[in-house]
């Protein structure tokens, strides 16, 4: 079991590489496809995932891909199952295993995550389909008296139980506590919310004897809400995020792969780069982006088969920029150079 976990975490933490989150539910991917004028059907979802997952040399910068359950049974345009194509091209695939969010109660609209029932059986099935890691997302609101103690306890318990079950089945868990960017909260409120959230998560992981050496932390960055009158600077996000990580994340955790959480692709890359330029840190800082990697690619594709090659070049370049950011070598001028790179 430990040998399995070690082999997976070693591949997923390859220096300079990150994760592509392509685990959108049918409802979420439908919204994204509709935004570029594409009707969401099983075939259009397959075709879009084919654009993403068959991007040539994607493994240069992407170590693993998080999939949605539907994708496990889908095939590339050449008839190869995605769970076979990915490892054949040196990319580890994992699976989103939570069953979404529900309000904590009629009186409290904060959300908690469901999906623990039957999880061990599902993991065994996913493992037979080649999945070597899993992901579970919990969300938290920031603001006055938020997140509540109740939601912190419930979500931390769910994350810890999930992580323990994953490791018992020889699968590396991605633990994702996301403080939502929605709202008008200040960066100071976000920092407080993030710190108390992480404290509760790691306390519960300890109680459930989860081996921190064999998990990936996928947190949100500390940033002001989208509706806040005072947007956060790159320096503010960098300092606040690193403060929280240093206060709460044990050094045994091998890698922190940030989610982009509503940031633009450029913002997510700049923030990651700034953190990696801040001197020695006890963990690897990398990325596990969904929209911040996918959005430019999706717009370039737009559901048109003859745009596939261009869209893949866009994704490859976006992944390259985040590869550089994970090494602290990204420069904003590269954003302006990308068109020349893609057309070359």
C-alpha positions in Angstrom: 0.0 0.0 0.0 2.7 2.5 0.9 4.6 1.5 -2.2 1.6 2.4 -4.3 1.1 5.7 -2.5 4.8 6.6 -2.8 4.9 5.9 -6.5 1.8 8.1 -7.1 2.9 11.0 -5.0 6.4 10.9 -6.6 4.9 11.2 -10.0 2.4 13.9 -9.0 5.1 16.1 -7.4 7.5 16.2 -10.2 9.2 19.6 -10.0 7.9 22.1 -12.4 4.7 20.2 -13.1 1.2 20.7 -11.9 -2.3 19.2 -12.2 -5.0 19.9 -14.8 -8.5 19.9 -13.1 -10.9 18.6 -15.7 -13.4 17.2 -13.2 -16.4 19.5 -13.9 -19.8 18.0 -13.3 -22.2 17.8 -16.2 -24.0 20.9 -14.9 -20.7 22.9 -14.7 -19.3 21.9 -18.0 -22.7 22.6 -19.6 -22.5 26.2 -18.4 -18.9 26.6 -19.8 -19.8 25.1 -23.2 -22.9 27.2 -23.5 -20.8 30.3 -22.7 -18.9 29.7 -26.0 -22.1 28.8 -28.0 -21.7 25.0 -27.8 -24.6 22.8 -26.9 -23.8 20.4 -24.1 -24.3 16.8 -25.1 -22.3 13.6 -24.3 -20.5 13.9 -27.6 -19.6 17.6 -27.2 -18.3 17.0 -23.7 -16.3 14.1 -25.0 -14.9 16.2 -27.9 -13.9 19.0 -25.6 -12.2 16.6 -23.2 -10.4 15.1 -26.2 -9.0 18.6 -27.0 -7.7 18.9 -23.4 -6.4 15.4 -22.8 -4.8 14.7 -26.1 -2.8 17.9 -26.3 0.6 16.9 -27.6 3.4 16.8 -25.0 1.0 18.0 -22.3 3.1 15.8 -19.9 5.9 18.4 -20.3 4.1 20.5 -17.7 1.2 18.4 -16.4 1.8 15.4 -14.1 -1.8 14.5 -13.4 -5.4 15.2 -14.5 -8.4 15.1 -12.3 -11.4 13.6 -14.2 -15.1 13.5 -13.8 -16.7 10.0 -13.6 -18.3 10.4 -17.1 -14.8 10.8 -18.6 -13.7 7.3 -17.5 -15.9 5.7 -20.1 -15.2 8.1 -22.9 -12.7 7.8 -25.7 -10.4 9.9 -27.7 -11.2 10.7 -31.3 -9.1 7.7 -32.3 -11.2 5.3 -30.1 -8.8 5.0 -27.1 -10.3 5.2 -23.6 -9.0 8.2 -21.8 -8.0 6.1 -18.8 -5.7 4.2 -21.1 -4.5 7.2 -23.2 -3.3 9.2 -20.2 -0.9 6.8 -18.6 0.3 5.7 -22.0 1.3 9.4 -22.3 2.9 9.6 -18.9 0.1 11.4 -17.1 -1.5 10.1 -13.9 -5.3 10.3 -13.8 -7.4 10.7 -10.7 -11.1 11.2 -10.1 -13.4 13.6 -8.3 -15.3 11.5 -5.7 -17.4 13.9 -3.7 -21.1 14.2 -4.6 -21.5 17.9 -4.4 -22.7 20.5 -1.9 -25.8 20.9 0.2 -26.8 23.5 2.8 -25.9 22.7 6.3 -29.5 23.2 7.4 -32.6 25.3 6.6 -31.4 27.9 9.1 -27.7 28.0 7.9 -27.1 28.3 4.1 -23.4 27.5 4.4 -22.6 24.4 2.4 -21.2 21.0 3.3 -20.0 18.2 1.1 -21.8 14.9 0.6 -20.6 11.6 -0.8 -19.0 9.4 1.9 -21.6 6.6 1.6 -20.1 3.8 -0.4 -16.9 5.7 -1.1 -14.6 2.7 -0.5 -16.5 0.6 -3.0 -16.4 3.4 -5.6 -12.7 3.9 -5.1 -12.0 0.2 -5.8 -14.0 0.5 -9.0 -12.2 3.7 -10.0 -8.8 2.1 -9.2 -9.7 -0.8 -11.6 -10.1 1.9 -14.3 -6.6 3.1 -13.6 -7.3 6.0 -11.2 -4.5 6.5 -8.7 -5.7 9.5 -6.8 -8.9 11.2 -5.8 -10.3 14.7 -5.0 -12.8 15.9 -2.5 -13.9 19.6 -2.3 -15.2 21.5 0.7 -16.2 25.1 0.4 -16.3 27.9 3.0 -17.6 31.5 3.0 -15.5 34.4 4.4 -16.9 37.4 6.2 -18.1 38.4 9.7 -18.4 35.2 11.8 -17.8 33.1 8.7 -17.2 30.3 8.3 -19.2 29.0 11.2 -17.7 26.5 13.7 -20.4 24.0 12.6 -19.4 24.0 8.9 -15.7 23.9 9.8 -16.2 20.8 11.9 -18.5 19.0 9.4 -16.3 19.7 6.4 -13.0 18.9 8.2 -14.5 15.6 9.3 -15.6 14.8 5.8 -12.2 15.7 4.3 -10.4 13.6 6.9 -12.7 10.5 6.5 -12.4 10.7 2.7 -8.6 11.0 2.9 -8.3 8.1 5.3 -10.5 5.9 3.0 -8.4 6.9 0.0 -5.1 5.9 1.6 -6.7 2.6 2.9 -7.4 1.9 -0.8 -3.9 2.8 -2.0 -5.0 6.1 -3.6 -3.5 9.5 -2.9 -6.1 12.0 -1.7 -6.3 15.6 -2.8 -7.7 17.6 0.1 -9.4 20.7 -1.2 -10.6 23.3 1.4 -11.8 26.3 -0.8 -12.6 29.7 0.7 -14.9 31.1 -1.9 -13.9 34.3 -3.8 -17.6 35.2 -4.1 -18.7 38.2 -2.0 -17.4 41.5 -0.7 -15.1 40.3 2.0 -11.7 42.0 2.5 -8.4 40.1 2.2 -8.1 40.4 6.0 -11.4 38.6 6.4 -10.3 35.9 3.9 -7.0 35.4 5.8 -8.8 34.8 9.0 -11.3 32.5 7.4 -8.6 30.5 5.6 -6.5 30.2 8.8 -9.2 28.8 11.0 -10.4 26.5 8.2 -6.9 25.0 7.7 -6.5 24.6 11.4 -9.6 22.6 11.7 -8.7 20.5 8.6 -5.3 19.5 9.8 -6.5 18.8 13.3 -9.1 16.4 11.9 -6.6 14.8 9.5 -4.4 14.1 12.5 -7.3 12.5 14.4 -8.0 10.2 11.5 -4.3 9.2 11.3 -4.1 10.4 7.7 -0.5 10.2 6.4 0.4 13.7 5.4 3.3 12.5 3.3 0.9 10.9 0.9 -1.7 13.7 0.3 -1.9 16.8 -1.8 -3.3 20.0 -0.3 -5.4 22.0 -2.9 -6.2 25.3 -1.2 -7.5 28.6 -2.4 -5.3 31.6 -2.2 -5.9 34.4 0.3 -7.6 37.1 -1.8 -10.3 39.7 -1.4 -13.8 38.9 -2.6 -14.8 39.8 -6.2 -17.2 42.5 -4.9 -14.7 44.0 -2.4 -14.1 47.7 -3.1 -10.4 47.1 -2.5 -8.9 44.5 -4.9 -5.9 42.6 -3.7 -2.5 43.3 -5.1 -0.1 40.4 -6.0 2.1 41.4 -3.1 -0.9 41.3 -0.7 -2.1 37.9 -1.9 1.5 36.5 -1.7 2.2 37.7 1.8 -1.2 36.8 3.2 -1.3 33.3 1.7 2.2 32.4 2.8 1.4 33.7 6.3 -1.5 31.3 6.6 0.4 28.4 5.1 3.3 28.9 7.5 0.9 29.0 10.5 -1.2 26.0 9.6 0.3 23.5 7.1 2.7 20.9 8.5 6.0 20.5 6.8 5.2 16.8 6.2 2.8 17.8 3.4 4.9 17.4 0.2 3.1 19.7 -2.2 0.5 22.5 -2.2 -1.3 22.7 -5.5 -3.4 25.8 -5.6 -6.8 26.1 -7.2 -7.4 29.2 -9.2 -10.8 29.9 -7.6 -12.3 32.6 -9.9 -9.1 34.4 -10.7 -8.2 35.2 -14.3 -5.6 32.9 -15.9 -3.1 35.8 -15.7 -3.8 36.5 -12.0 -3.5 32.8 -11.0 -0.1 32.5 -12.7 1.3 35.8 -11.3 0.3 34.9 -7.7 1.8 31.4 -7.9 5.0 32.9 -9.4 5.3 35.5 -6.6 5.0 32.9 -3.9 7.7 30.8 -5.5 10.0 33.8 -5.6 9.6 34.4 -1.8 12.5 32.3 -0.7 12.8 28.8 0.7 9.6 27.0 1.7 9.1 23.6 3.2 6.6 22.5 0.6 6.5 22.5 -3.2 4.0 25.2 -4.5 2.4 24.3 -7.7 -1.0 24.4 -9.5 -4.2 22.4 -9.9 -6.1 24.8 -12.1 -9.4 24.3 -13.9 -10.7 27.4 -15.5 -7.3 29.3 -15.3 -5.9 26.6 -17.6 -9.0 25.7 -19.6 -10.7 29.0 -20.3 -8.4 30.3 -23.1 -8.3 26.8 -24.7 -12.1 26.6 -24.6 -12.5 30.0 -26.2 -10.1 29.1 -28.9 -11.8 25.8 -29.6 -15.5 27.0 -29.6 -16.8 23.6 -30.6 -15.1 23.7 -34.0 -13.1 20.6 -35.0 -10.8 22.6 -37.3 -9.8 24.8 -34.2 -8.6 21.8 -32.2 -4.9 22.2 -33.0 -4.9 25.9 -32.1 -6.8 25.3 -28.9 -4.3 22.7 -27.9 -1.5 25.1 -28.5 -3.2 27.6 -26.3 -3.5 25.1 -23.5 0.1 23.9 -23.9 1.3 27.5 -23.6 -0.9 28.3 -20.6 0.5 25.1 -18.9 4.0 26.2 -19.7 3.5 29.6 -18.1 2.3 27.9 -14.9 5.2 25.5 -15.1 7.5 28.6 -15.1 5.5 30.1 -12.2 5.9 27.0 -10.2 9.7 27.6 -10.5 9.5 31.3 -9.9 10.6 32.0 -13.4 7.4 33.5 -15.0 7.4 37.0 -16.4 4.3 39.0 -17.3 5.8 39.9 -20.7 5.3 36.2 -21.7 1.6 36.9 -21.8 2.1 39.3 -24.7 4.4 36.8 -26.4 2.0 33.9 -26.4 0.4 34.7 -29.7 3.7 34.5 -31.5 4.6 31.2 -29.6 1.3 29.6 -30.6 1.4 30.6 -34.2 5.1 29.5 -34.6 
